[in-house]
Amino acid sequence: MMLLLNWAGVFALLCFSLGLLCAALRLMRGPTAEDRVLALDTVYINGMLILLVLGLRFEEGLYFDVALLIALFGFVGSAALAKFLLRGEVIEP
């Protein structure tokens, strides 16, 4: 059973890394700002998922704390970027 869990972790890391690479390419080459914002969302989500898998693999709690911070800052950043793209300003007077 432990061997299956190890292989599943390796497979998950490979899949998330491939998704991170594809999203990074879209972030650099995206034709519009909306494409780049969606790619940035995908990058932070895949980075968070990679940290979660590494936390399970190494049985270390620090990975989970860092993943939680990435999720929190990523969500706030995504909301701010979406508001900026819609209205042109983040903080309204």
Beta strands, then each sheet from edge to edge (+ up, - down):
end
